[in-house]
Amino acid sequence: MKKSVKWIISIIAVVAIVGIGWLSFGPKDSSTSGQKVVKVGIMSGSKADDAVWKSVAETAKDKYDIKLKFVHFTDYTQPNTALSQHSVDLNAFQHYAFLKDWNQKHHTDITSIGNTVITPIRLFSDSYKNVKDLPDGASIAIPNDATNESRALVLLKNAGLIELKHKDGLLGVNDITKNSKNLKIQEVDASQTPRLLNSVDASVVNGNYAATAKLPNNKAIFTEPLNKDSKPWINFIAANKDQKDNATYKKVVKAYQTKKTADVIEKEYGKTEVPAWNHKFN
């Protein structure tokens, strides 16, 4: 073998050894060194939702070296099931009343680890400009599912239209103790509440359905006040109870609860959604 060939082979061998050593012991790429990945289950949402979570993900990455991986769901039964089965680490889509009902019915142990937003519900009307103008015998549509029906009734109470029993848990129409205007309350599927505005005097509409129907906030004749009655309707980031003190998950909450996130929420939603982590619900 010629000396030149042997020399080339020797150089190649040295380069290969150095390369293997570099890969084994040299500096690691920042994208893989110690970065934690957290799967967060959320509902498939709007561009506004995506903008908020994009901002949170940027904060989590830049400040805590945490990569948020989002798993999107289309049915409200899916995120808690996925969390209980450990298909996701956290989820963020529900309020306290929903979770309480879910845990009781499904014997799960899911808990909040930090508040996110609250979406006030509103009473809309095509016929009246003020809640005080509603006549005796006025017809009002409310959602018929347990949590939203209770919330709608509390809204009507805060509007001064009815009085309710004082009790823990969800309320129904049978818990109305005073209805001085003899309101005709119609329980309908929540998705139908905006569509019925042309056939009832007023309708209680959830924020997501109001947005879909393009109902402007200024068309509402009464908006849910953010007080102690609102606490069950605060949204939050949830974890399985045995992970509620997980340090990484707490950092995800911190990444959400920032002024930057609040600014994005205001920009994208105006007053439709309200940051809930610093609000006092008295």
N, C-alpha and C positions, 0 to 999 in steps of 0.2 A: 504494500500500500504506500502510495506517495505521501511524503511528509505534509504536503499542502492539504490533502484530504483528511489526514489524521488531525491536523490543526483545526480544520473546520468542524469536525466531529466533536472535538474537545470543547470548542467554543459553544456549540449547541447544547452539550451536556451541562456546562456551567450555567448557561442562561436558563435551562429547564429547572435546575436545582434551585436557583435564586427565585424563579417564578413560583415554584411550589412553596418555598419558604415564605414568600411575601403573602401568598394567599392564605397560608396557615397562621402566620403570626403578625402580619403587617396590619396597618390601620384598617378598620372596617368602614364600609360605606354607611353614611349617616342615616340612610333610609332603612337599614336593618339593625343598626347597633342599639339595642335596648328599647327601641320604639314599641310601645304596647298598642295592640289593636283591640278596639272595643266595638262590638256589634250592637247597634241601636235599632230597635224595631219602631218604625213610624208608619203612619198611614200615607198612602200615595196622595200627595197634596197638590197645591197650586204652585205657581212660580214664586209666590210670596213665601210659602212654607219652605221651599227649596232655598230661597235667599237667606232666610234666617238660619237654617241648619248649615248652609255653606259657611256662613260667618262663624258659627260655633265651632265647626270643624277646623277652620283656620286658627282660631284661638287655641283649641286643644292641641293642635300640632305645634304651633309656634311657641306656646308658653309651657306646655307640659309634655311635649314629645309623645302625644297620644294620637293615633290615627283612628278616626271614627269611620266605621263602615256601616252604611245604612241598609237595612233590610225593609223593603216597602211592602205594606199589606193593603188589601182592598176591602177587608171585612173586619168589623170591630171585635169579632171573636178571636181573631188570629194572633194579635200581638201578645196577649197574656198567656195564651196557650204556648206560643213559642218561647216565652220567657220561662215558664214553668218547666218546659222540656229542655231548657238550656240551648235552644237554637239561636237565641240572642242573649246578650249580657244585660241589656237594659231595654226599656221601651219608654216612649213618650207620646201619649195620645189621649189619655183619659183624665177624668177628674175624680175627686175623692168619693163621691156618691157612687159612681160607676164601679170603682174598685171595691168598695165595701160590699156592694151587691154581688160582684163577681167572686170575691173570696168566699162569701157565704154559700153561694150556689155550687162552686166548683172545688171547695175545700182546699184552696190554694193559700199560700203564705207570701203574697206579694206586698211590698210596702213602698211608700214614697221616700226618696232620698233628696228631694229638692224641688221647690215650686218653679214653674215656668211662666205660664200666662193664664189669664182668665178671659173668656170671650163673653161679654155681657149679652144676654138675650133681650129682645125688644118686643114691645107691643106695637104692631103696625095697623094702620087703618087707611082705607081709600076714601072713607066718608067723613072722618072727623080729624081735626087738627090738634085737639087736646083731650087727654083722658077724661077730664071733667065734663066734656061735652057728650060722652056716651049716654044715651037715653035709658030709661027704665026698660027692661026686657031686651037689652042689646044682646046680640049673639056674638060669642067669642070662641074662636077655635084654639085649642091647645093640643100639644103632642100627647099621644096616648100611651107611650112607653113609660114605665114606672119612674125612672129618674127625671126625665124631661117634664113629665106631668107634674111631679112634685115641684120642680123648679118654676114651672109656669104659674102654678097656684101661688107660690111665694111671691112671684112678681106681681100678680094681681093684688095680693095682700099689701105689698109695699106701695102699690099705686092707690091704695085706699078704697079698692072696689069690693073686697071681701074680707072676712076674718076667718082664721083657721085655728084648729086645736093646737095646743102646745104639747108636742110630743117628739120623742126621738124617732129617727128613721124617716122614711119617705111618706109623703102625704098624697091623698087622693081626693076626689070630689066629695066623698063621704065625710071628709074631715073639715068641710066648710061649716062654720058655725053661724055665720051671718052673711047674707047676700041681699043687702038692702035695696039694690037696684034690680033684683030678680033677673040677674044675668043668665042667659041661656048658654051654658058652657058645652061646647061640642068637642069630644075627644076624637082626634083623628091621627092618622100616621103623620109623624113629624115632617116627612117630605111633602105632605099636602098642605101644610099651613100657609105657605105663601100663595099657593094657587087658589085658595079659598077666599082671598081678600075681596074678590068681586061679588061674593055671595054671603059674607058675614060682616058684622059691623067692625070687628077687629080680630086680629090673629096674633098669637104669640109665636114668634119664629126664631129658631136657633140661628146662631151666627153663620154656620156653614151653609144652611139653606137660604138664608137671606142673601149671602154673597152669590150663590148660584143663581138666584132669582134676580140678582142685581137690584135689590132693594136698598136704596140709600139710607144711611143712618138718620138723616134729617127728616125722613118720612115717618119715623117712629114717633108715637105719641107718648110713649113711656119707655125708659131704659132701666134695666136692672141696676139698682144702686149697689156699690161695692161696700157692703157692710158685713156684719156677723152672719147674716143670712146667706151670704155669698160663699162662705168657706167651703161648703161641699162641692162647689163647682170650679174650684181652682185646679188647673192642670199641673202635672208634675212629671219628673223623671222617676221611673219605677225600677226596682230591683227585687230579686228574691230576698226574703228577709235575712237569710244567713249571709248575704253579701252586702247588707246595708252599711257596714263600716269599711267596705273595701276602699282603700286609699285611692286607687286609680279611678274608681267610679265617682268618688267625691270630687276629683279633679275635673271630671266631665261636667259635673254640676257647676263647679266654679267657672268653667269655660262658657257655660250658658249664662250664668247670672252676672253679666257684665254690662257696663254702660254701652259698649259697642253693640251688644245684642239688642238692648232696649232701643237704641237708635235705629237699628234695622227694622225692628218690629213697628216702630212708629212710622218709618218711611214706607213700609210695605202695606201696613194695615190701617194707618191713621188711628182712629179710636175704636175700631172693630175689635182689636185685641189689646189687652193691657198687661204689661209686665207685672207679675204677681209676687216676685220674691222680696220686694222692699215695701210693698203696700200693707198698711195696717187695716185689717178688716174688722173695724170696731162697730 
